[in-house]
């Protein structure tokens, strides 16, 4: 690996990817931000910087997720793709740049008010009202919540809209109206870059007036504050990227204020914390690698942390949190960088553990490991034997990027990154390493009978190598290909198709080390890794290979490792 290859980082210096727009007819009724339900997932653009354009809204689980509750199994339930990617496909480059990260756009479900009154209007209601001539009288509106669905009928003058008495001539009212006017003026100043953008902006302006009216009627309506923040954030995305107008930053600042107000009124509103973090991240990107940007990235990580605390089952939030940390690591002093990068690694890994086929987090983990390898190689290593070597980090990086490509082989950004790192794999295997194992067929053998052995993992099986086979394997890794290892009954072999679950095991009956349990249809197989870091790498590799098998993409993985 050449040292002069640009290390993969989030886009601190490049232009951010323009967000994909959604036709007006596809707008989701629950929020003001674009939905991806109406069209299939598209490929991210391959650029020299990371693909991490932020999305709006709290995410739903990734489609075709593989559950990891107690077993690795295929989930065949079709789900809509919720992560926003740029629609522009990039051309393959003969000299691919280092792998880059992909950030996730998700979508929150609409909130359910705890109070009986003060309901806010959904996007579908606003669209229906516009179709009816912009009036409020008599049209039926239906609303869905995260806890189910409920129908509410009414019009703009419904008594539900006026729960508390509010003096419009009070000082608070005047201040609120002034704030509303500032935000409305900003929204009205946005015209959009094309006809679709202008049409969408007209709807956003219409929605903003409705939410302003709702807040004036009831300043404690946190739904209205939250939805208006989404309108402001979406309007910021409609600003012409080539424009020198400061309106984008001003819109994001106003959106942050609305999120602040919404979370003060409802401190458990994890959707708002998630989107607030995205808005702050967008502000940080506009400031490059400056001290101000560093502070903004720190704020963004805190908001993501709060969102995850309130909603731990969100792989998208964990993925974005990892990306924010990776971005922050590029700005902080060198002495702080590796600690932040390792924290980012833990967030990406946590996202994958929640959703094994979350290819964006898989790919991002590969890029951050690649960056860590570059940094470790640049400084000559830490001198600590416990630390992972740069070569091992490169190999781990290649595993995750290969897995992401196997899950999404049509993504050119993954394909380009794979060309860069494929040679770092222990071909013709995906992973090679040592584990402490009992005699084959005797998982409860005494500790003195357990031996350190070399194991290899490919698209078909995890296999223990005998001494002769280990020698053949070393020859293969040094350049020879095509030597197929003969498997006999005296060694441990686990077919990927037989796996039921893979998990860490803290059993006192196991030898010292980090225990690994592979539950199969034939019974459990116990192995022991040298360290927790080694255990994590084996767990991820085996789970990813099974996930690829469950998705019917084993042939793609086989093509990667066999050439």
Buried (B, 14 or more C-beta within 10 A) or exposed (E): BEEEBEBBBBBBEBEBBBBBBBEBEEBBBBBBBBBBBEBEBBBBBBBBBBBBBBBBBBBBBBBBBBBBEEEBBBBEEEEBBBBBBBBBBBEEEEEBBBBBBBBBBBBBBBBBBEBEBBBBBBBBBBBBBBEEEEEBEEBEBBBBEEEEEEEEEBBBEBEBBEBEEBEEEEEEBEEBBEBBEEBBEBBBBBBBBEEBBEBBBBBBBBBBBBBBBBBBBBBBBBBBBBBBBBBBBBBBBBBBEEEEEEBBBBBBBBBBBBBBBBBEBBEEBBBBBBBBBBBBBBBBBBBEEEEEBBBBBBBBBBBBBBBBEBBEEBBBBBBBBBBBBBBBBBBBEEEEBBEBBBBBBBBBBBBBBBBBBBBBBBBBBBBBBBBBBBBBBEEEEEEEEEBBEBEBBBBBBBBBBBBBBBBBBEBBBBBBBBBBBBEBBBBBBBBBBEBBBBEBEEBEBEEEEBEEBBBBBBBBBBBBBBEEBBEBBEEBBEEEEEEEBEBEEEBBBBBBEBBBBBBBBEEEEBBEBBBBBBBBEEEEBBBBBBEEBBBBBBBBBBBBBBBBBBBEBBEBBBEBBEE
